[in-house]
Amino acid sequence: MPETAILDRFGHALLAVVQVDSPILARIPAERIGLSESAVLRRTRQDGVIVADMAVADPVVLGTPPCLHVLVSLDRATGEADCVLALRRPGMAEYECFTCAVFHDDPNVQTFLPMVARRQVIET
């Protein structure tokens, strides 16, 4: 298991930039097909086919709590789950506080089902 990273202010700034939009990754396809990086970015975005290039950070290395996906079924809606929430809470006690505050006292919430993945493949 990877260790938690300690980022300085430049590390945090760099991570924030590349997680939102990482056009520096256009260098590789540009070299492979013989275009400039700006031409690759322009061509991939001009038709709206590619909307963003993002770097995906490892939540374990960053010390981010695991993600719980909660399927929520509402009282007057059809289907098994009407929405899916992606929640990050420091622990199960905080998750329980959240569910009590949001789900238990809401008459519109019929059921909710938490799901935990064993490992995360990608998150956007």
C-alpha positions as CSV (number, residue, x, y, z in Angstrom):
1,M,0.0,0.0,0.0
2,P,1.4,3.4,-0.9
3,E,2.3,5.9,1.8
4,T,0.5,9.2,2.3
5,A,2.2,12.0,0.4
6,I,3.1,15.2,2.1
7,L,2.7,18.0,-0.5
8,D,4.1,21.5,-0.2
9,R,2.3,24.5,-1.6
10,F,3.7,24.0,-5.0
11,G,2.7,20.3,-4.9
12,H,-0.9,21.3,-4.0
13,A,-0.9,24.0,-6.7
14,L,0.4,21.6,-9.4
15,L,-2.1,18.9,-8.4
16,A,-5.0,21.3,-8.5
17,V,-4.0,22.4,-12.0
18,V,-3.4,19.0,-13.6
19,Q,-6.5,17.5,-12.0
20,V,-8.7,20.1,-13.7
21,D,-7.0,20.2,-17.1
22,S,-3.8,18.6,-18.2
23,P,-3.0,19.8,-21.7
24,I,0.7,18.9,-21.2
25,L,-0.3,15.4,-21.9
26,A,-0.8,16.4,-25.6
27,R,2.9,16.1,-26.1
28,I,2.8,12.3,-26.5
29,P,0.2,12.1,-29.3
30,A,1.7,15.2,-30.9
31,E,5.1,13.4,-31.2
32,R,3.5,10.2,-32.4
33,I,1.5,11.7,-35.3
34,G,3.8,14.6,-36.2
35,L,1.7,17.6,-35.1
36,S,2.4,20.4,-32.6
37,E,0.9,20.2,-29.1
38,S,-1.3,23.1,-29.8
39,A,-2.6,21.5,-33.0
40,V,-3.4,18.3,-31.2
41,L,-5.3,20.2,-28.5
42,R,-7.2,22.3,-31.1
43,R,-8.1,19.4,-33.2
44,T,-9.3,17.2,-30.3
45,R,-11.4,20.0,-28.9
46,Q,-12.8,21.8,-31.9
47,D,-15.7,19.4,-32.4
48,G,-16.3,18.9,-28.7
49,V,-15.2,15.3,-28.8
50,I,-12.6,15.8,-26.1
51,V,-13.8,18.2,-23.4
52,A,-10.9,17.9,-20.9
53,D,-7.6,16.2,-20.2
54,M,-7.3,15.3,-16.5
55,A,-4.7,13.8,-14.2
56,V,-6.2,11.3,-11.7
57,A,-4.7,11.4,-8.3
58,D,-4.4,8.3,-6.0
59,P,-6.7,9.0,-3.0
60,V,-4.6,6.6,-0.8
61,V,-1.4,8.5,-1.4
62,L,-3.2,11.8,-0.7
63,G,-4.8,10.4,2.5
64,T,-8.3,10.9,1.2
65,P,-11.0,8.8,2.9
66,P,-12.5,6.0,0.8
67,C,-15.5,6.7,-1.4
68,L,-18.9,5.3,-0.5
69,H,-21.5,5.2,-3.3
70,V,-25.0,5.4,-1.9
71,L,-28.0,4.4,-4.0
72,V,-31.0,6.5,-3.0
73,S,-34.6,5.6,-3.8
74,L,-37.2,8.3,-3.4
75,D,-40.8,7.8,-2.4
76,R,-42.6,9.0,-5.6
77,A,-40.1,8.0,-8.3
78,T,-39.7,4.9,-10.4
79,G,-36.7,2.6,-10.7
80,E,-34.5,1.0,-8.1
81,A,-32.3,4.0,-7.5
82,D,-33.2,7.5,-8.3
83,C,-29.8,9.0,-7.6
84,V,-26.3,7.8,-6.6
85,L,-24.2,9.9,-4.2
86,A,-20.5,9.6,-4.0
87,L,-19.5,10.4,-0.4
88,R,-16.2,10.7,1.3
89,R,-16.3,10.8,5.1
90,P,-13.4,10.4,7.5
91,G,-15.0,7.3,9.2
92,M,-18.2,5.3,9.6
93,A,-19.3,7.5,12.6
94,E,-19.3,10.6,10.3
95,Y,-21.2,8.6,7.6
96,E,-23.8,7.5,10.2
97,C,-24.2,11.2,11.2
98,F,-24.7,12.1,7.6
99,T,-27.3,9.4,6.9
100,C,-29.2,10.3,10.1
101,A,-29.3,14.0,9.2
102,V,-30.1,13.6,5.5
103,F,-31.9,10.3,4.9
104,H,-33.7,9.2,8.1
105,D,-35.8,12.3,8.8
106,D,-36.7,12.9,5.1
107,P,-40.1,11.4,4.2
108,N,-39.2,11.5,0.5
109,V,-36.4,9.0,1.0
110,Q,-37.7,5.5,0.7
111,T,-34.4,3.5,1.0
112,F,-30.7,4.1,0.7
113,L,-28.0,1.5,0.1
114,P,-24.3,2.1,0.7
115,M,-21.8,0.4,-1.6
116,V,-18.1,0.2,-0.9
117,A,-15.6,-0.8,-3.6
118,R,-12.6,-2.9,-2.6
119,R,-10.3,-0.7,-4.7
120,Q,-10.7,2.4,-6.9
121,V,-9.8,2.1,-10.5
122,I,-10.4,5.7,-11.6
123,E,-12.3,8.8,-10.4
124,T,-13.1,11.9,-12.4
